[in-house]
Structure formats: C-alpha cells, structure tokens
Amino acid sequence: MEYKRISIDTSKHVFTIHGVDEKERPVLRREIRRAQVEPFFGRVASSEVVLEACAGSHHWGRVLSRMGHRVKLIPPQYVKPFVKRSKNDRNDAEAICEAASRPTMRTVPLKMAEEQAATIILKHREMLVGQRTQAINTLRGHATEFGIVTAKGCANVAALLATLSMDKAIPAMAKAMFGQMGNHVTDLNEKIAALDQNLAELHKTKPVSQRLAAIPGVGPITAITMALTINAENFETGRHFAAWLGLTPREHSTGGKHRLGKISKAGNERLRQLLVVGSMAVIRYAKPGSKSASAWLLQLLERRPRKVAAVALANKMARIIWAMMASGVGVDGPTASDVPRWGRTTNPMKGPPNGIQAHFD
C-alpha cells in the first residue's frame, strides 16, 4: 500500500509510526523495533517521512533518504501544539504527521555525516570549558570555607593553590584534595589548549573562516565555529539568520499595538554567546577615531546601556556574517552601510559587487 506521509516517533528501542493516505486518513498505526525500521521502509514505496528534530533524527534521515524517501525534520516545539489530550507515543506520532501537513510548517535541514562530525570538536571543547569552570568554582568554594577568598578566573588558580598549600591552618587531608583539584584543572587546561591548536590549524584551512575573522569582534574561535556550524543557504536573509540566533526582539503585539520585548534567545546558544562576547570586546575599546567603532555605534552607546548596545551590535555582526558567507566575498569592499539592507534581499545568493567592509558604519 502507498502512503502519502509517514511519521515516526523515535525512541531508544521502539519506534511508533503513523501513516496517512491521500485524503489524510490514518491507515497505518503500529510499533516496530529499532532493527525493523530499515526492513520496513525498504518495502514501502517512496513517500514523505517525517521525524522530530531530536537525537538520532539526522542519522535516520540519511538512512531513509538513501532508500528514496523524502525526509522532513520538524522542531519539537512546533509539534507540541498538535498533541491531542494525553501524551503517548501514538499521539506523538500522529501529532508529527499533523504538523507536517501544514503548508507553512518550518523544517530543519538534514545534516550530512561530515557536517555533524565537524562540530564534535566544538561541542567537546565547550564541554571541557564548562567542566573547568565547574572545577575552579568548586575549588574557590572549598577555599572560602577556610577563610581564603580569591578573584574569579583561570589566571588566579595558581595563586590560590599556592596560598592553600602554604596555609598551616588547613588540615593535610584538605591540602591533598586541593592538590588533586589543581591537577584536574591543569589537565583540563592542557586538553583545551590542544583543542584550540586543532581549531587554529583548521581555521587556516578554511577560507570562509579566514574571511570572517577579519570582522571586528570575530576571532578565530568564533570564525571557525560559524564556518563549521552554519550553512548560509539555509537562511533566506540576514535577518532570518539573526532571528534564528535569538538576537531579535520577542514580539507580543495585538490589536494593532506593536510590543517588542527582550531578545528571544532562540536558536544556537553558543553562537549567540560568541557574538555578544565579541561585540562587548568591540564596545570596550570603542572611542572616536578607532577602526572598529563607527558613528552608529558611538551614538548608540550614548543612548543605550552597554549590554543593550552589545546585543544590537551582535545582531549587525550576524547579518554581516551571513552576507559574507552567502556571497563568498571578503571585507575589503568599498562600503558597509548597505550590508544590513542587503541582508534583507529576497535573493540570498546575490551579493554586493565588490565586497563588504565590516566597520559597522
């Protein structure tokens, strides 16, 4: 039997599938084991297969695509409104199928194995940095119990450990534990430094990353992260990219009254964090006559707090990054005042004639 659409609610071992015919009537409801997925869809004629964009969905999307099926991945937050009454696997599978039937439903681009592999180093580094921060905070917290307080930051760990080792009032058992904590932080520093070296070497081999690093506030880490994570063709305009990063205001308008609030904080948290930190670095040295500061930025700092201006600058940086990635040009062009406006063009692959200047004019 041919199906118009088949949705899959995935799990570790049991998958629930829901299929509809051309009139959107349910004609398939069953559960299959993980090992039965490929044999089952190998017997089914080419059809549209829909999954939630969650862990393992890109893998199954690639497997089903090779079988000739048309795969769609839908964000889980867009599926949730279609769940009827009680939540269970069958209702979830039906909700996925119902969400996919909407003509304007947004989908997640299917990632190839190489794309996912390239981002593992970034995620692993992020995990190690988080563990280092946790270890240092733990060390500082235990030191406070003995009356020793020090400033935050990795640069102060060595001085803290030296102070703890010389304090005669601290018991020997506590000093031994502090030594182990220090060794753990040192080990994490070495691992992070090794990953930074790998990323620096990878940055030198990526022309896109090298072009992005020329933007004020975008360093090698941010540039290579953008190059490995973002595909500009997945976004219609630069504003769509900035909105996906969560750098646009959350809107709550009604009755003709437009109400804009704080940024939505949607999308990739790590990319948004890198852009905001980079914009804060630009603002820190912003003064009349500097290359990275423009009249727009200086006037904005006079009207708005620094962090609000940093978010606005991060939004502009995101649009410039998308424009450069979509067009393939560098930052040596004649003008930059049209970059945000060009970011709203309906043709994402049509760039300015002679490049882009990234001085935020």
Buried (B, 14 or more C-beta within 10 A) or exposed (E): EEBBBBBBBBBEEEBBBBBBBEEEEEBBEEBBEBEEBEEBBEEBEEBBBBBBBBEEBBEBBBBBEEEEBEBBBBBEEBBEEBBEEEEEBBBBBBBBBBBBBEEEBEBBBBBEEEBEEBEEBBEEBBEBBEBBBEBBEEBBEBBEEBEBEBEEEBEEBEEBBEBBEEBEEBEEEBBEBBEEBBEBBBEBBEBBEEBEEEBEEBBEEBEBBBBBBBBBBBBBBBBBBBBBBBEBEEBBBBBBBBBBBBBBBEEEEEEEEEEEEEBBEBBBEBBBBBBBBBBBBBBEEBEEEBEBBBEBBBEBBEEEEEEBBBBBBBBBBBBBBBBBBBBEBBBEBEEBEBBBEBBEBEEBEEBBEEBBBBBBE
